[in-house]
Amino acid sequence: MSNELIIVGGGLAGAEAAWQAAEAGIDVCLYEMRPGVQTPAHETAWLAELVCSNSLGSDLPHKAPGLLKAELRGLGSLILACAAETAVPAGSSLAVDREAFAQRVTECISGHPRITLVGEEVTAIPGTPTIIASGPLTSSSLSTDIGRLTGEEHLYFYDAVSPIVQAETIDMSIAFRQSRYDRGEHEEGDYINCPMTRDEYEAFVEALVSAETITLKQFEREDPHFFEGCMPVEAMAVRGRDALAFGPMRPVGLLDPRTGRRPYAVVQLRQDNLVGSLYNIVGFQTNLRWPEQKRVLRLIPGLADAEFARYGMMHRNTYINSPAMLQPTMQYRNRADLFFAGQIVGVEGYVGNAGTGLLAGINAARLLRGRHPVIMPPTTMLGALCHYVTHAAGRDFQPMKANFGILPPLPPRPGKEERGRYYAERSLTAMRRFAREHGLRYDSHIAAAIEST
């Protein structure tokens, strides 16, 4: 078996996998096809470019996304270390300056003495130890080869990205700063909120559902699978008049300073870069045509004169039938030295993608060093995610993000308010013991700081 590890794809999963394997003493060759071969969603040549939201989700360890972050921090995640260095205010969530974040990840990877970064497209699965982390926008040639290897028909869903607004064009005489229930880092609030009356909300919804969307190709129109976690806002609005008011536009925990009352609905904007010049519209991923986006989104109070640094867009995301193909070690069932990681395995969310990359990198390194790959405990969030995507029903397999519903239940079952803290305590304890038993790197100082919260 070759002592060099090939990793295909320089996204969150690929970069994390490369770092973990290199830190374990393995020579890594990381292939990233951009910028020579670009995708419909990416704009730069940086590794780990975030193409959807700039938020990595809740940072509270008693929330499912925060618990996953706590586990990965303890295991020495590169992605979370870079996110901490480039974080922007986002209340109790972890959000980053997307450009600074991608640049920092690229610097770390390109500067590692055991990692060779190659800017070429891989069109076929290598025959040597490999991790496929090519992401949801895997090139057609590599997708064809994956299909040839597995004999399984690919599954897919459609992911949409949110528009980004230039902050100086937001009318702050209408919009106001506040975090929900004032739970933010800054006294004035981490989010910009655009409040709506009922009449304004209904007029906006009417314009949204009647706006022209980008026409899907024929095969897409015949089977338009939208993943619930990234539902386009116009598709959500079609489900009912109040769908948005109880979804991304829910006004709970916010008071309009002009009236002293809670608005009927609200559109939130979250800081997108460190200097605070860009804000993305939270939960407003969309497939509207760009002129329609400009027209409809300017109906939002406070955004009448908004200038858009990026319009929303929608693209096809490909993922494999992991329950039929993968072991919870992230190994391909019929080839021990072939691993898959990231969104292509059906894990949803930036941190989940990085987590599967971390596990694949650790296990590939262990295999190359003559040790058995490990399976994370299912009582940990990372272990539960990997177990889900490798054990779900293959016929109707859908992507999954970190949530308490995939963890084994707690006996006896606590109340809703207590549940998250019990899950966090159990998961972090299990991860600490597991790392010690299997000789994995584990930062007890970071873990202690996390668990104390």
PLY file of the C-alpha trace (Angstrom):
ply
format ascii 1.0
element vertex 453
property float x
property float y
property float z
element edge 452
property int vertex1
property int vertex2
end_header
0.00 0.00 0.00
1.28 3.46 -0.90
2.39 5.68 1.99
1.01 8.79 0.27
-2.61 9.81 0.65
-4.48 11.48 -2.22
-7.38 13.77 -1.33
-9.72 14.98 -4.05
-11.39 18.30 -3.28
-10.24 21.33 -1.32
-13.48 22.26 0.39
-14.15 22.08 4.12
-13.98 18.28 4.24
-10.94 17.94 2.00
-8.95 20.62 3.80
-9.80 19.14 7.21
-8.93 15.62 6.05
-5.61 16.79 4.62
-4.70 18.58 7.84
-5.57 15.64 10.09
-3.66 13.13 7.99
-0.62 15.40 7.66
-0.59 16.10 11.38
-0.57 12.33 11.91
2.64 12.08 9.86
1.22 11.14 6.45
2.34 12.76 3.20
-0.74 14.20 1.50
-1.40 15.28 -2.07
-4.49 17.51 -2.10
-6.13 18.09 -5.50
-8.41 21.09 -6.07
-9.65 21.70 -9.62
-10.42 25.40 -9.13
-9.67 27.88 -10.60
-8.74 25.90 -13.73
-12.14 24.19 -13.66
-14.70 26.42 -11.97
-18.15 25.55 -10.55
-21.41 27.51 -10.92
-21.31 28.48 -7.23
-17.66 29.31 -6.44
-16.03 32.66 -7.14
-12.42 32.30 -5.95
-9.50 29.89 -6.03
-9.26 29.71 -2.23
-9.73 26.43 -0.41
-12.79 26.02 1.83
-14.74 28.79 0.09
-18.19 29.16 1.65
-20.78 29.50 -1.10
-23.98 29.58 0.95
-24.31 31.31 4.33
-21.29 32.59 6.25
-22.69 31.10 9.45
-21.47 27.81 10.88
-24.49 27.64 13.18
-24.99 27.86 16.93
-21.88 27.87 19.09
-23.71 26.83 22.25
-22.62 23.33 23.33
-26.13 22.46 24.54
-27.40 23.00 20.97
-26.75 20.27 18.40
-24.54 22.35 16.02
-22.60 23.75 18.97
-22.09 20.28 20.43
-20.58 19.11 17.15
-18.23 22.11 17.19
-17.20 21.31 20.75
-16.29 17.76 19.77
-14.31 18.86 16.74
-12.46 21.57 18.63
-11.36 19.00 21.16
-10.07 16.82 18.32
-8.05 19.70 16.84
-10.18 20.79 13.88
-8.37 23.09 11.45
-11.65 24.47 10.09
-12.88 25.58 13.51
-9.49 27.05 14.41
-9.56 29.16 11.23
-13.19 30.09 11.88
-12.27 31.37 15.34
-9.56 33.56 13.83
-11.92 35.12 11.27
-15.18 35.26 13.25
-17.64 38.14 12.92
-20.41 39.08 15.42
-23.39 36.72 15.14
-24.93 36.45 18.60
-24.66 32.91 19.89
-23.73 31.60 16.44
-20.31 31.24 14.83
-20.10 33.26 11.62
-17.00 34.22 9.66
-15.65 36.71 7.18
-15.90 34.26 4.30
-12.93 35.65 2.32
-10.60 35.90 5.33
-11.66 32.43 6.43
-10.93 30.81 3.07
-7.61 32.61 2.81
-6.58 31.43 6.27
-7.45 27.80 5.52
-5.48 28.03 2.27
-2.47 29.47 4.09
-2.49 26.66 6.64
-2.81 23.92 4.03
-0.27 25.32 1.57
2.19 26.00 4.39
2.11 22.50 5.87
5.36 20.63 5.09
3.55 17.31 4.51
0.83 18.66 2.19
1.31 19.21 -1.54
-1.47 21.30 -3.09
-2.15 20.51 -6.76
-4.41 22.70 -8.89
-5.70 20.02 -11.24
-8.96 18.22 -11.89
-9.10 14.54 -10.96
-11.27 12.80 -13.54
-11.09 9.25 -12.19
-10.77 7.68 -8.76
-7.08 6.98 -8.06
-6.03 3.40 -7.40
-3.94 4.35 -4.35
-5.17 5.37 -0.86
-7.67 8.16 -1.50
-10.28 10.35 0.14
-12.99 11.66 -2.21
-14.15 14.99 -0.79
-15.13 16.60 -4.07
-18.31 18.06 -2.64
-21.82 18.52 -3.99
-20.53 20.06 -7.23
-18.36 17.10 -8.22
-17.30 17.38 -11.86
-19.20 15.30 -14.39
-16.17 13.17 -15.28
-15.44 12.23 -11.67
-19.16 11.68 -11.00
-19.25 9.26 -13.93
-16.31 7.33 -12.52
-17.87 7.19 -9.06
-21.01 5.77 -10.65
-18.92 3.22 -12.55
-17.23 2.11 -9.34
-20.33 1.85 -7.20
-22.96 0.81 -9.68
-25.37 2.99 -7.70
-27.49 5.73 -9.22
-26.59 9.10 -7.76
-29.04 10.96 -5.60
-29.19 14.73 -5.65
-30.83 17.78 -4.22
-30.82 21.47 -5.06
-29.06 23.96 -2.86
-29.64 27.71 -2.95
-27.50 30.58 -1.65
-28.67 33.82 -0.06
-28.21 37.34 -1.47
-25.66 39.69 0.11
-26.42 43.40 0.62
-24.00 46.31 0.91
-24.47 47.59 4.47
-24.29 51.28 3.62
-27.38 50.94 1.40
-29.63 49.67 4.22
-32.02 52.36 5.51
-31.36 52.35 9.25
-34.19 54.80 9.89
-36.44 51.79 9.24
-34.21 48.82 10.02
-32.82 48.35 13.53
-30.09 46.40 15.26
-31.02 43.72 17.76
-30.37 40.06 18.52
-33.34 37.90 19.43
-34.06 38.35 23.14
-30.94 40.60 23.18
-28.66 37.54 23.14
-25.75 39.06 21.28
-22.14 40.05 21.77
-22.80 43.72 21.14
-25.10 45.91 23.18
-26.80 47.28 20.07
-27.38 43.78 18.65
-25.60 41.56 16.15
-28.31 41.48 13.48
-29.95 44.14 11.33
-33.72 43.66 11.32
-36.20 44.86 8.70
-39.68 44.90 10.32
-42.93 44.38 8.44
-46.55 45.11 9.18
-49.12 42.53 8.15
-49.99 44.48 4.99
-46.31 44.82 4.06
-45.76 41.13 4.68
-48.69 40.01 2.56
-47.67 42.32 -0.30
-44.15 40.95 -0.14
-45.31 37.32 -0.16
-47.58 38.00 -3.12
-44.69 39.52 -5.08
-42.41 36.66 -4.08
-44.66 33.81 -5.19
-45.49 35.51 -8.50
-41.88 36.39 -9.38
-40.09 34.64 -12.22
-37.60 31.95 -11.27
-34.70 30.51 -13.25
-35.98 27.72 -15.47
-34.66 24.32 -14.49
-33.44 21.89 -17.10
-35.90 19.20 -18.17
-34.46 16.43 -15.99
-34.51 18.83 -13.04
-38.12 19.86 -13.63
-39.15 16.20 -13.66
-37.67 15.54 -10.22
-37.04 18.81 -8.34
-35.82 17.57 -4.93
-35.38 20.49 -2.57
-33.56 19.74 0.67
-35.62 21.11 3.55
-32.60 22.75 5.22
-31.96 24.96 2.17
-35.49 25.45 0.85
-35.62 28.44 -1.55
-37.63 31.21 0.06
-40.09 31.41 -2.84
-40.73 27.64 -2.63
-41.39 27.99 1.09
-43.82 30.87 0.49
-45.89 28.74 -1.88
-46.68 26.37 1.01
-48.91 28.91 2.69
-49.42 32.61 3.39
-47.86 32.42 6.86
-45.10 29.91 6.07
-42.40 32.61 6.09
-43.81 34.38 9.15
-43.35 31.13 11.08
-40.06 30.36 9.34
-37.12 32.65 8.47
-39.26 35.78 8.98
-40.54 34.91 12.46
-40.42 38.03 14.68
-40.03 36.38 18.10
-37.64 38.05 20.54
-37.56 41.34 18.63
-39.15 44.74 19.25
-39.42 47.49 16.64
-38.04 50.64 18.37
-40.37 52.81 16.28
-43.47 51.19 17.79
-42.22 49.41 20.91
-44.04 46.28 19.70
-43.13 43.06 18.02
-43.47 43.37 14.23
-45.77 41.06 12.30
-42.74 39.66 10.47
-39.07 40.51 10.17
-36.23 39.96 7.71
-32.86 39.55 9.44
-29.47 40.40 7.95
-26.25 38.97 9.38
-22.77 40.46 9.08
-20.84 38.72 6.31
-17.31 40.14 6.60
-15.04 41.44 9.36
-15.30 45.12 8.44
-19.10 44.94 8.46
-19.59 46.27 4.93
-21.59 43.26 3.75
-24.68 41.58 5.21
-26.42 38.44 4.01
-30.19 38.01 4.18
-30.72 35.21 6.68
-32.69 32.24 5.37
-33.36 33.89 1.99
-31.67 31.44 -0.36
-33.48 31.85 -3.66
-33.76 30.79 -7.28
-35.43 33.98 -8.53
-33.99 35.59 -11.64
-31.56 38.33 -10.69
-33.71 41.27 -11.92
-36.62 39.77 -9.99
-34.50 39.49 -6.86
-33.63 43.16 -7.09
-37.29 44.12 -7.55
-38.83 41.83 -4.92
-36.20 42.16 -2.20
-36.37 45.95 -2.42
-39.98 45.64 -1.21
-38.54 44.73 2.20
-38.76 47.79 4.49
-35.25 49.23 4.83
-34.01 47.69 1.59
-35.76 49.97 -0.91
-32.41 51.28 -2.15
-30.33 48.21 -1.37
-27.34 47.37 -3.53
-26.52 43.68 -3.83
-22.95 42.42 -3.67
-24.22 38.97 -4.63
-27.57 37.70 -5.79
-28.96 34.39 -4.66
-28.54 31.40 -6.89
-29.39 27.73 -7.04
-27.32 24.79 -8.17
-27.48 21.04 -8.33
-25.80 19.23 -5.44
-24.81 15.61 -5.89
-24.45 13.09 -3.08
-23.93 9.36 -3.01
-26.12 6.61 -1.60
-23.94 6.30 1.49
-26.01 3.66 3.35
-25.35 1.24 0.49
-21.74 2.24 -0.04
-19.97 3.37 3.13
-18.97 2.10 6.54
-19.20 4.50 9.53
-15.41 4.82 9.28
-16.10 6.68 5.98
-14.53 3.78 4.07
-16.02 2.44 0.86
-17.39 -1.01 1.63
-15.61 -2.77 -1.23
-12.24 -1.03 -0.99
-10.60 -0.38 2.38
-8.22 2.35 1.18
-10.96 4.48 -0.41
-12.77 7.00 1.79
-15.51 9.55 1.13
-16.13 12.71 3.14
-18.11 15.93 3.12
-21.40 16.85 1.56
-21.05 14.16 -1.09
-21.77 11.56 1.63
-25.08 13.21 2.55
-24.01 15.20 5.60
-25.51 18.67 5.55
-23.95 21.77 7.10
-20.47 23.25 7.03
-19.36 21.76 10.35
-20.80 18.34 9.56
-18.83 18.35 6.31
-15.64 19.25 8.17
-16.37 16.58 10.76
-16.59 13.76 8.23
-13.38 15.09 6.69
-11.72 15.00 10.09
-12.76 11.38 10.64
-11.74 10.32 7.12
-8.36 11.97 7.55
-7.76 10.31 10.91
-8.81 6.91 9.62
-6.85 7.08 6.39
-3.74 7.95 8.40
-4.39 5.06 10.81
-4.81 2.65 7.89
-1.56 3.80 6.30
0.24 3.36 9.61
-1.03 -0.19 10.04
-3.73 0.57 12.60
-7.46 -0.11 12.54
-9.76 2.77 11.55
-12.05 3.95 14.33
-15.82 4.31 14.54
-16.87 7.30 16.62
-19.28 6.51 19.47
-22.91 6.97 18.38
-23.50 8.95 21.58
-21.31 11.73 20.12
-22.75 14.08 17.51
-20.04 13.23 14.99
-20.54 9.53 15.59
-24.31 9.89 15.26
-23.98 11.75 11.95
-21.64 9.14 10.50
-23.89 6.36 11.76
-26.97 7.98 10.22
-25.54 8.44 6.73
-24.25 4.87 6.68
-27.31 3.17 8.19
-30.35 5.11 6.93
-32.82 3.54 4.50
-31.06 3.77 1.15
-34.21 3.98 -0.97
-35.26 7.39 0.34
-31.95 8.58 1.82
-31.82 12.36 2.35
-29.03 14.61 3.67
-28.87 15.10 7.43
-27.45 17.84 9.61
-26.48 17.77 13.28
-29.55 17.40 15.50
-30.42 15.70 18.77
-32.92 13.43 17.03
-30.13 11.22 15.64
-28.55 10.63 19.06
-29.54 7.62 21.18
-32.27 8.66 23.64
-31.43 9.57 27.21
-32.75 7.32 30.03
-34.72 8.66 31.77
-35.79 11.23 29.23
-35.30 14.77 30.59
-37.53 17.76 29.92
-37.00 19.81 26.79
-35.08 22.57 28.60
-32.67 20.07 30.17
-32.25 17.77 27.19
-29.54 19.70 25.37
-27.28 19.95 28.39
-27.63 16.24 29.15
-26.81 15.35 25.57
-23.79 17.67 25.61
-22.44 16.23 28.86
-22.85 12.65 27.65
-21.37 13.32 24.20
-18.33 15.26 25.37
-17.58 12.69 28.06
-17.84 9.88 25.49
-15.59 11.72 23.04
-12.95 12.43 25.69
-12.85 8.76 26.77
-12.87 7.52 23.18
-9.95 9.75 22.20
-7.95 8.57 25.20
-8.65 4.88 24.52
-7.69 5.10 20.86
-4.72 7.43 21.16
-6.34 10.32 19.30
-5.15 13.88 19.81
-7.53 15.62 22.18
-7.12 19.10 23.61
-8.23 18.78 27.22
-7.89 22.55 27.78
-10.31 23.38 24.96
-12.64 20.59 26.04
-12.64 21.78 29.65
-13.44 25.32 28.59
-16.29 24.12 26.40
-17.78 21.79 28.99
-17.68 24.49 31.65
-20.16 26.52 29.63
0 1
1 2
2 3
3 4
4 5
5 6
6 7
7 8
8 9
9 10
10 11
11 12
12 13
13 14
14 15
15 16
16 17
17 18
18 19
19 20
20 21
21 22
22 23
23 24
24 25
25 26
26 27
27 28
28 29
29 30
30 31
31 32
32 33
33 34
34 35
35 36
36 37
37 38
38 39
39 40
40 41
41 42
42 43
43 44
44 45
45 46
46 47
47 48
48 49
49 50
50 51
51 52
52 53
53 54
54 55
55 56
56 57
57 58
58 59
59 60
60 61
61 62
62 63
63 64
64 65
65 66
66 67
67 68
68 69
69 70
70 71
71 72
72 73
73 74
74 75
75 76
76 77
77 78
78 79
79 80
80 81
81 82
82 83
83 84
84 85
85 86
86 87
87 88
88 89
89 90
90 91
91 92
92 93
93 94
94 95
95 96
96 97
97 98
98 99
99 100
100 101
101 102
102 103
103 104
104 105
105 106
106 107
107 108
108 109
109 110
110 111
111 112
112 113
113 114
114 115
115 116
116 117
117 118
118 119
119 120
120 121
121 122
122 123
123 124
124 125
125 126
126 127
127 128
128 129
129 130
130 131
131 132
132 133
133 134
134 135
135 136
136 137
137 138
138 139
139 140
140 141
141 142
142 143
143 144
144 145
145 146
146 147
147 148
148 149
149 150
150 151
151 152
152 153
153 154
154 155
155 156
156 157
157 158
158 159
159 160
160 161
161 162
162 163
163 164
164 165
165 166
166 167
167 168
168 169
169 170
170 171
171 172
172 173
173 174
174 175
175 176
176 177
177 178
178 179
179 180
180 181
181 182
182 183
183 184
184 185
185 186
186 187
187 188
188 189
189 190
190 191
191 192
192 193
193 194
194 195
195 196
196 197
197 198
198 199
199 200
200 201
201 202
202 203
203 204
204 205
205 206
206 207
207 208
208 209
209 210
210 211
211 212
212 213
213 214
214 215
215 216
216 217
217 218
218 219
219 220
220 221
221 222
222 223
223 224
224 225
225 226
226 227
227 228
228 229
229 230
230 231
231 232
232 233
233 234
234 235
235 236
236 237
237 238
238 239
239 240
240 241
241 242
242 243
243 244
244 245
245 246
246 247
247 248
248 249
249 250
250 251
251 252
252 253
253 254
254 255
255 256
256 257
257 258
258 259
259 260
260 261
261 262
262 263
263 264
264 265
265 266
266 267
267 268
268 269
269 270
270 271
271 272
272 273
273 274
274 275
275 276
276 277
277 278
278 279
279 280
280 281
281 282
282 283
283 284
284 285
285 286
286 287
287 288
288 289
289 290
290 291
291 292
292 293
293 294
294 295
295 296
296 297
297 298
298 299
299 300
300 301
301 302
302 303
303 304
304 305
305 306
306 307
307 308
308 309
309 310
310 311
311 312
312 313
313 314
314 315
315 316
316 317
317 318
318 319
319 320
320 321
321 322
322 323
323 324
324 325
325 326
326 327
327 328
328 329
329 330
330 331
331 332
332 333
333 334
334 335
335 336
336 337
337 338
338 339
339 340
340 341
341 342
342 343
343 344
344 345
345 346
346 347
347 348
348 349
349 350
350 351
351 352
352 353
353 354
354 355
355 356
356 357
357 358
358 359
359 360
360 361
361 362
362 363
363 364
364 365
365 366
366 367
367 368
368 369
369 370
370 371
371 372
372 373
373 374
374 375
375 376
376 377
377 378
378 379
379 380
380 381
381 382
382 383
383 384
384 385
385 386
386 387
387 388
388 389
389 390
390 391
391 392
392 393
393 394
394 395
395 396
396 397
397 398
398 399
399 400
400 401
401 402
402 403
403 404
404 405
405 406
406 407
407 408
408 409
409 410
410 411
411 412
412 413
413 414
414 415
415 416
416 417
417 418
418 419
419 420
420 421
421 422
422 423
423 424
424 425
425 426
426 427
427 428
428 429
429 430
430 431
431 432
432 433
433 434
434 435
435 436
436 437
437 438
438 439
439 440
440 441
441 442
442 443
443 444
444 445
445 446
446 447
447 448
448 449
449 450
450 451
451 452
